[in-house]
Amino acid sequence: MTDSTNTNPAIENYLLEERSFEPSDQFKQNAIIKDAAIYETADKDYLKFWEQQANQLHWFKPFDKVLEWNLPFAKWFLGGTLNASYNCLDRHVNNGLKDKIAYYFEGEPGDKRSMTYGELLDEVEKFATVLVSLGVKKGDTVAIYMPMILELPVAMLACARLGAAHSVVFGGFSASALSDRINDAESKVVVTADGGFRRGVVVPLKDNVDEAIKSSPVVESVVVVKRVGDKHPVTMLENRDYFYHDLMSQVTERIGAVEVDSENLLFLLYTSGTTAKPKGIMHTTGGYLTQVAFTHKAVFDLHADSDIYWCAADIGWVTGHSYIVYGPLANGATGVIYEGTPDFPDKDRWWSIIEEYKVTILYAAPTAIRTFMKWGIEYLKKHDLSSLRLLGSVGEPINPEAWMWYRENVGLNKCPVVDTWWQTETGSIMISPLPGITKTKPGSATFPLPAIGAEVVDDTGKKVTLGGGYLTLTRPWPSMLRGIYKDPERYQQTYWSRFDQRYFAGDGAKVDEEGYLWLLGRVDDVMNVSGHRVSTTEVESALVDHSAVAEAAVVGANDATTGQAIIAFVTLKSTESASPEKGEELRAHVAEKIGPIAKPKVIIFTEDLPKTRSGKIMRRLLRDVAEGRNLGDTTTLADPKVVEEIKQKAALNTSED
Ligand code: WT7
């Protein structure tokens, strides 16, 4: 390509996709939603549609108004009171589902455990009591930094039970990233574990918490779940650190679900934006729960009495919040939680889990699918995958090859594949097929769900009916973010200022002749690495934070496995010299500041960075360099020589990789 637009040539190819797949007759007949009229009904009166969905929940006091919309600020189900943990637990236990399995847990080392709805409720009631004894009350925010073990949903639901918000920080984040999030949310209590298992190695979570607290004086107490025990002993500070099991064994009282307002803060979840400071995305109770429950049932065609559902994401991201914890539990589903990586002890771990638990619904990220493609189908062939009946994809654009491979080899050609587009901010799935209705096309998320308004617009905000542009949302939706914690200005600015009356998602998209939507990836300075959102600016500031670095520019380059890979162009201070060791040191520094997911794959040392005459770093051009594309016109550059130099360095570096 001579012209370097944002679109990636690999993606351009999928717009020529002509294959399509109708749901089988059998699937259609048994589907929860089989009548396409739902789109029209919902469209005619979307408030009524959501009112009906909200009424599937248990309300202590019914709401008297569906929506109050002062763009960009929304309130849903006003006047109503409810409790998320009551909806996820007590309601089912009271309805005879006490002994139904809520979760099967599989630890990475191979330990197994399960928890019924009755047991989960018991544990949550007790832990809510523990939190109260540590001074947590309605309106507080509790930080949770844990591995994928059952105590993680327990801790979240215990917060919800009290009307306190949780702020889950992904266990892969560093101490410094954790500290920033604790400070922003002012969390006085941190719930963690001594460690977690990842690829056979202990991730020292409690050590990271200790480190984080050095710069988070707000923390008063730390609750530590023993997960790894002797494999990694931890130091406990008296009157600050308590073992979960000790506190739980002292509990005699049980805390009932506190009645909270529909708009009570349910959780904060930090996500990367285009600046170095992560945004605390706010989600509230009634609207969020309404939409996650509806979408979980509709998109995955959940038959709660027979399905075994497995979302192979981490609860530390929004996918886990909505589709491991709140959606499935609100629907009384049986789910699987797996702690570790797909290649431990061998590359067939996922397939063995599916066989063992007879998983019927699998929800995974394209990056995992592409990794499995690379590993080869012999790992799948060792296991019986015939229990599967539906496959979902989330987190990044799925290329048609990966989609087809998923359908053929995992789904054995009989499972509908639903590619689901949404974001931390949207709270729930927004664009996706309905598996009993929609004709799917490999690589397309197809259409907005019923009651959702999604449109592609051009630069001027005009609707595009055929071709490419920016993805926008045209109406409020119940699980929409209520704002950015402590920063209403940034909320308005980031999402509601680019286009009049529209939510700007930050994604590029195309519409085809049949109205299908094809998501093209981010159009802002946000990268998507293995389905994880990483900000270029955040990585740049981590690099510049290192004493040897004068300047840094970071771009996401296409990568066959991870979607995008982080490439950093670094100018060192004149007293420093470039070397492979220096590169390693910088990568380690980024891991320490943010977390291993943000480590640049390649660091290119350069004397200078290409800048426009007004001094702006030309990231687009660097991306082209990183991807080895033809550079087109560079005459707006201050010093075109810089590009030449960078090109040569990049060529050297890529060949080494
Ligand atoms: C960004 C949101 C949604 C939960 C996981 C990520 C990208 C997400 C898709 C998809 C193409 C997708 C977008 C979006 N994305 N799903 N099906 N097709 N792109 O949540 O970290 O908030 O990231 O992920 O670029 O803006 P997140």
Residues whose N, C-alpha, C, O or C-beta is under 5 A from the ligand:
A	BS01	WT7	T319 S393 V394 G395 E396 P397 I398 D419 T420 W421 W422 Q423 T424 E425 A505 D507 L519 G521 R522 G531 R533
